[in-house]
Amino acid sequence: MQRNIYQNLLLWKKSKPRKPLILRGARQTGKTFVLREFGRSEFKTVHYCNFQQEKRFHQCFSGDLNPATILQLLEFSLDTTINRETELLFFDEIQDCPAALTSLKYFYEQLPQMAICCAGSLLGVVHSKEPFPVGAATFIDLYPFSFEEYLLAVDPKSCKFIRGLTIQSKIPDLIHDHLMGRLKDYFVVGGMPEVVDRFINSNKDRFEGFSLVRQVQSDLVSAYIGDFAKYAESVQTQEIVAVFESIPAQLAKESKKFKPSEVITGARFGKLRSAIDWLTSAGIAHKVFIANAGELPFSAFTKENLFKLYMADIGLLGSLAKLSAQALLLPSDFFATFKGAFCENFVAQEFIAAGTAPLYSWNSNTAEVEFMREIDGMVIPIEVKSGLSGKLKSLKVFADRYKSEYRVRFSAHNLEINEQAHFHSYPLYLAGKFPLPIN
């Protein structure tokens, strides 16, 4: 399955100087698959070392971290020769060998011509107790499948269509309805590669396919919780699990501000700060900071304890919330049923996958706007609506107060750009394409 990140990997290959590459991402986002496919396509040979499956590779890093010495030992371990100029060295599950992570600094300094890429659990990489190769590695982030990537896998013609849209485009109602239907599916399937693959290859009917999706997602959630226990102290693990499992309930509230007291009775932010940082640094959850002013820089108007917490994958959010697959098949308005929580989570993850981070929202005494974006130096307010109805009072309050060039709504409505009213209405499925190009 094709991923948009491939172009970034090509840029890394051609970069001068070229640092070792660390592909960052939450568990099971497809890091190994992407790098192996990239290596096979772009290098003469890929030398693959999995530190979790084969402990013998650890011995190559148990003493001297001189790159020449390491390569010599790897050649014996792999029973091959490694060309320093034309071949790729791939360290997988690198979190299981912290010394290999440390060695990247020396490879960059002493043997920069050797192409090295690494993948591993963000939990292990971020929380390694060994020295981290600061300044000596290139980092690329891999997220779950965006909606565009999902379309590329399940409906290429729709992917081609949205890739060709501009701000002047008109979307026929028939195509709009089709894309909203695809989005409805994506809200259940989400973007975890294994889940998408199982859904595509399921020979069962639609309902059974969604039921299978939930089973796979449940296994992934359990795997995440297992990782918490593996990489954290026992007391902190309990807090991480509690925060993680509270995310659906936090987002179901009218005000989606994260409240520690709803995780542990009487808890304050300080008690849960480490657990929250753990989840965000692992790529499992995303923070959206709440600012009290719509001015730049957004960060100057935030506090560390004021934020919303979203899941990195909409499908895992549904699984964690125990949302049955049957809900998707009911004739009721899916988006209205969940009162915006899923829609907001979707928009947040689409923005982040498109390269916009950190994210900010705005809150005043009587009004709040789900997101603020800086576009060409302008502050643009963005509201997310769960259906076809809903007032835009807060959006107008923000735009009037901060003299916004235009304001934006994401909803189930079709694309409509009203320059005279300074109002841009985007369908939800175009969140990852915002703002659309002029031509």
C-alpha positions in Angstrom: 0.0 0.0 0.0 1.4 3.4 -1.1 2.2 6.1 1.5 2.7 9.8 0.9 5.9 9.7 3.0 7.8 8.1 0.2 8.7 11.5 -1.3 10.2 12.5 2.0 12.3 9.4 2.0 13.6 10.2 -1.5 14.6 13.6 -0.4 16.5 12.1 2.5 18.4 9.7 0.2 19.5 12.6 -2.0 20.4 15.0 0.9 24.0 16.1 1.5 25.2 15.6 4.1 23.0 12.6 4.8 22.4 11.7 8.4 21.1 8.4 9.6 17.3 8.3 9.3 15.0 7.5 12.2 11.4 6.9 11.1 9.2 7.9 14.1 5.7 6.7 14.6 3.4 5.0 17.0 3.3 1.2 17.2 1.9 -0.6 14.1 1.8 2.5 11.8 3.8 0.6 9.1 7.3 1.8 9.7 9.0 -1.5 8.8 6.9 -2.1 5.7 7.6 1.5 4.4 11.3 1.3 4.9 11.7 -2.2 3.4 9.8 -1.2 0.3 11.8 2.0 0.0 15.1 0.1 0.4 14.2 -2.5 -2.2 13.2 0.2 -4.7 16.0 2.7 -4.1 19.1 0.8 -3.1 21.2 -2.0 -4.6 20.9 -4.1 -1.4 19.2 -3.8 1.9 20.9 -5.3 5.0 18.2 -5.9 7.5 18.9 -6.2 11.3 16.0 -6.8 13.6 17.1 -6.3 17.2 14.0 -7.9 18.6 13.9 -11.1 16.6 17.6 -11.8 16.5 19.6 -11.0 19.7 22.9 -11.9 18.0 22.9 -8.4 16.4 23.2 -6.9 19.9 26.7 -8.4 20.2 27.9 -6.1 17.3 27.2 -3.1 19.6 28.3 -4.5 22.9 31.8 -3.0 22.9 33.5 -0.5 20.6 31.0 1.8 18.8 33.4 2.6 16.1 31.5 2.3 12.8 34.2 0.3 11.0 34.2 -2.2 13.9 30.4 -2.5 13.9 30.2 -3.0 10.2 32.9 -5.7 10.3 30.9 -7.5 13.0 27.7 -7.1 11.1 29.2 -8.5 7.9 30.2 -11.7 9.8 26.8 -11.8 11.5 24.9 -11.4 8.2 27.5 -13.5 6.3 27.8 -10.9 3.6 29.8 -7.8 2.6 28.3 -4.3 3.0 29.0 -1.7 0.4 29.4 1.6 2.2 28.5 3.7 -0.9 25.5 2.0 -2.6 23.7 -0.2 0.0 21.3 0.4 2.8 21.7 -0.7 6.4 18.3 -1.0 8.1 18.1 -1.3 11.9 14.6 -2.4 12.9 13.2 -2.4 16.5 16.2 -0.3 17.4 14.6 0.5 20.8 15.7 -3.0 21.8 19.3 -2.2 21.4 20.0 1.3 22.9 23.7 1.1 22.0 22.8 0.9 18.3 20.8 4.1 18.7 23.8 5.8 20.3 26.1 4.5 17.5 24.2 6.6 14.9 26.2 9.7 16.1 29.5 8.0 15.3 28.2 6.7 11.9 27.3 10.3 11.0 30.6 11.7 12.1 32.9 9.0 10.8 31.1 7.2 8.0 28.5 9.6 6.5 28.5 7.8 3.1 26.8 4.8 4.7 23.0 5.0 4.3 21.4 3.9 7.5 17.7 3.9 8.4 16.0 2.9 11.6 12.5 2.0 12.8 11.2 1.1 16.2 8.6 1.7 18.9 8.5 5.4 19.8 8.1 4.4 23.4 11.4 2.7 23.4 13.3 5.2 21.3 12.0 8.3 23.2 12.5 6.8 26.6 15.8 5.1 26.1 18.3 5.4 28.9 21.3 5.5 26.6 22.7 8.7 25.1 20.5 10.0 22.2 22.1 11.0 18.9 21.1 14.6 19.1 21.9 16.5 15.9 23.2 13.4 14.2 20.0 11.9 12.8 17.2 12.9 10.4 13.7 12.4 11.8 10.7 11.7 9.6 7.3 11.1 11.2 4.9 8.4 10.0 1.3 8.5 11.1 -1.7 6.2 10.5 -3.1 6.3 7.0 -4.6 9.7 6.3 -8.0 9.7 4.6 -6.3 10.4 1.3 -4.0 7.4 1.7 -7.0 5.3 2.7 -8.7 6.3 -0.5 -5.6 5.5 -2.5 -5.9 1.9 -1.1 -9.6 1.4 -1.3 -10.9 3.8 -4.0 -8.1 5.2 -6.2 -10.4 7.1 -8.5 -11.7 9.1 -5.5 -8.1 9.7 -4.3 -7.2 11.1 -7.8 -10.3 13.3 -7.7 -9.5 15.0 -4.4 -5.9 15.4 -5.3 -7.0 17.4 -8.3 -9.2 19.9 -6.4 -8.5 23.6 -6.2 -10.2 26.4 -4.4 -12.2 27.1 -7.6 -13.4 23.5 -7.9 -17.1 22.4 -7.9 -17.8 19.0 -6.5 -20.8 17.3 -8.0 -23.4 16.2 -5.4 -23.1 12.6 -6.5 -19.3 12.6 -5.9 -19.7 14.5 -2.6 -22.2 11.9 -1.3 -19.9 9.1 -2.4 -16.9 10.7 -0.5 -19.0 11.2 2.6 -19.9 7.5 2.4 -16.2 6.7 2.2 -15.5 9.0 5.1 -18.2 7.2 7.1 -16.3 3.9 6.5 -13.0 5.5 7.5 -14.4 6.7 10.8 -14.8 3.0 11.7 -11.7 1.5 9.9 -9.3 4.3 10.7 -5.8 4.3 9.3 -3.8 1.6 11.1 -2.2 -0.3 8.2 -3.0 -3.8 9.5 -6.6 -2.8 10.0 -6.9 -1.2 6.5 -5.3 -4.3 4.9 -7.7 -6.7 6.8 -10.7 -4.6 5.8 -9.7 -4.5 2.1 -9.0 -8.2 1.9 -12.0 -9.3 3.9 -14.2 -11.5 1.7 -17.1 -11.2 4.2 -20.1 -8.9 3.9 -19.8 -5.3 5.0 -21.0 -5.8 8.5 -18.7 -8.7 9.2 -15.9 -6.8 7.7 -16.4 -4.0 10.2 -16.7 -6.5 13.0 -13.3 -8.0 12.0 -11.9 -4.4 12.0 -13.0 -4.0 15.6 -11.3 -7.2 16.6 -8.0 -6.2 15.1 -8.2 -2.7 16.7 -9.0 -4.3 20.1 -5.8 -6.3 19.8 -3.8 -3.1 18.9 -5.2 -1.3 21.9 -4.1 -4.2 24.1 -0.7 -4.1 22.5 -0.4 -0.4 23.4 -1.3 -1.1 27.0 1.3 -3.9 27.0 3.9 -1.4 25.8 3.0 1.0 28.7 3.9 -1.7 31.1 7.1 -2.6 29.3 8.6 0.9 29.2 7.2 2.6 32.3 7.4 2.2 36.0 4.5 0.3 37.6 2.9 3.3 39.3 3.2 5.5 36.2 1.8 2.7 34.0 -1.5 2.8 35.9 -1.7 6.5 35.3 -0.9 6.2 31.6 -3.6 3.5 31.2 -6.1 5.7 33.0 -5.4 8.7 30.8 -5.4 6.6 27.7 -8.8 4.9 28.5 -10.3 8.3 29.5 -9.8 9.9 26.0 -13.2 8.9 24.5 -15.1 10.2 27.6 -13.1 13.4 27.6 -14.1 14.0 24.0 -17.7 13.2 24.5 -18.2 16.2 26.8 -19.6 19.5 25.4 -16.4 21.1 26.5 -13.5 18.9 25.4 -10.9 20.5 27.6 -9.0 17.7 29.3 -9.9 17.3 33.0 -7.6 15.3 35.2 -10.3 14.9 37.8 -12.3 12.8 35.4 -9.3 10.4 35.1 -8.6 10.1 38.8 -11.0 11.6 41.4 -9.5 14.8 42.8 -6.4 14.6 40.5 -4.7 17.8 39.3 -2.7 18.3 36.2 0.7 17.8 37.9 -0.2 14.3 38.9 -0.9 13.3 35.3 1.5 15.4 33.4 4.1 12.6 32.9 1.4 10.2 31.8 0.0 12.6 29.2 3.5 13.5 27.9 4.2 9.7 27.7 1.2 9.2 25.4 1.9 12.2 23.2 5.7 11.4 22.8 4.7 7.9 21.9 2.5 9.2 19.1 -0.6 7.6 20.5 -2.4 10.8 21.4 -2.2 14.4 20.2 -2.5 17.6 22.2 -4.4 20.6 21.0 -3.6 23.6 23.1 -6.3 26.0 24.1 -5.4 29.7 23.6 -7.2 32.6 25.1 -6.4 35.0 22.2 -6.5 34.6 18.5 -3.1 36.3 18.0 0.4 35.2 16.9 2.3 33.5 18.3 -0.4 31.2 19.5 1.9 29.6 22.1 2.2 32.9 23.9 -1.5 32.7 24.9 -1.6 29.1 26.2 -1.0 27.3 29.5 0.4 23.9 29.8 -2.6 22.6 31.7 -5.2 23.8 29.1 -5.5 21.5 26.2 -7.7 18.9 24.5 -6.4 15.3 24.0 -7.2 13.4 20.8 -6.4 9.9 19.6 -3.8 9.5 16.8 -6.2 7.2 15.0 -10.0 7.6 14.6 -10.5 3.9 14.3 -8.7 3.2 17.6 -10.8 5.9 19.2 -13.9 4.0 18.2 -12.5 0.8 19.5 -11.5 2.3 22.8 -14.9 3.8 23.1 -16.5 0.4 22.6 -18.4 1.7 19.6 -20.0 -1.2 17.9 -19.7 -1.6 14.1 -23.5 -1.9 13.9 -23.7 1.9 14.6 -22.3 2.5 11.1 -25.0 0.5 9.5 -27.9 2.3 11.1 -29.9 4.7 8.9 -29.5 7.6 11.3 -27.1 10.5 10.8 -23.7 9.0 11.8 -22.1 12.4 12.3 -24.9 13.8 14.5 -24.9 10.6 16.6 -21.5 11.3 18.0 -22.0 15.1 18.5 -18.8 16.2 16.9 -16.2 14.3 19.0 -15.2 11.9 16.1 -15.3 14.7 13.6 -13.0 16.9 15.7 -10.6 14.0 16.3 -10.6 13.3 12.5 -9.8 16.9 11.6 -7.0 17.1 14.2 -5.3 13.9 12.9 -5.6 15.1 9.3 -4.0 18.4 10.1 -1.1 16.7 11.9 -0.6 14.2 9.1 -0.5 17.0 6.7 2.4 18.6 8.6 0.6 21.1 10.9 1.8 20.8 14.4 1.4 21.8 17.1 -2.3 22.5 16.9 -4.3 25.2 18.7 -7.9 26.0 19.6 -9.5 29.2 21.0 -11.7 29.6 24.0 -13.3 32.7 25.4 -15.9 33.2 28.1 -18.9 32.6 25.9 -17.3 31.2 22.6 -14.9 28.6 21.4 -13.4 27.7 18.1 -12.1 24.1 17.5 -8.9 25.1 15.7 -6.8 28.1 14.7 -4.4 28.0 11.8 -1.8 30.4 10.7 -2.1 30.6 6.9 0.4 33.0 5.1 0.7 35.1 8.3 -3.1 35.3 8.8 -4.9 33.8 11.7 -7.8 31.7 10.4 -10.5 30.3 12.7 -11.9 26.9 12.0 -15.1 25.3 13.3 -16.0 21.7 13.0 -19.7 20.7 12.7 -20.9 17.2 12.9 -23.7 17.4 10.4 -25.6 19.8 8.0 -27.0 22.0 10.7 -25.5 24.1 13.5 -24.9 27.8 14.2 -21.6 29.5 13.7 -21.8 32.1 16.4 -18.4 31.4 17.9 -16.8 31.6 14.4 -18.3 35.0 13.9 -17.3 36.2 17.4 -13.7 35.3 16.7 -13.6 36.7 13.1 -15.1 40.1 14.3 -12.8 40.3 17.3 -9.6 39.5 15.5 -10.4 40.8 12.0 -9.9 37.4 10.3 -9.3 37.5 6.6 -11.8 34.7 6.3 -13.3 32.0 8.5 -13.7 28.2 7.8 -16.3 25.6 8.6 -15.7 21.8 8.2 -19.0 19.9 8.0 -21.1 17.5 5.9 -21.8 20.4 3.5 -20.3 20.4 0.0 -17.4 22.7 -0.8 -18.4 26.3 -1.0 -16.1 29.4 -1.1 -17.9 32.7 -0.5 -15.3 35.4 -0.9 -17.8 38.2 -0.5 -18.8 36.8 2.9 -15.2 35.8 3.8 -16.5 32.3 4.5 -15.0 29.0 3.3 -17.1 25.9 3.8 -15.1 22.6 3.4 -16.5 19.1 3.5 -15.0 17.1 6.3 -13.2 14.7 3.9 -11.0 17.6 2.7 -9.5 18.4 6.1 -6.1 17.0 5.0 -6.1 19.2 1.9 -6.8 22.5 3.6 -6.2 25.1 2.4 -6.9 24.0 -1.2 -4.5 25.5 -3.8 -5.6 28.4 -5.8 -5.0 26.6 -9.1 
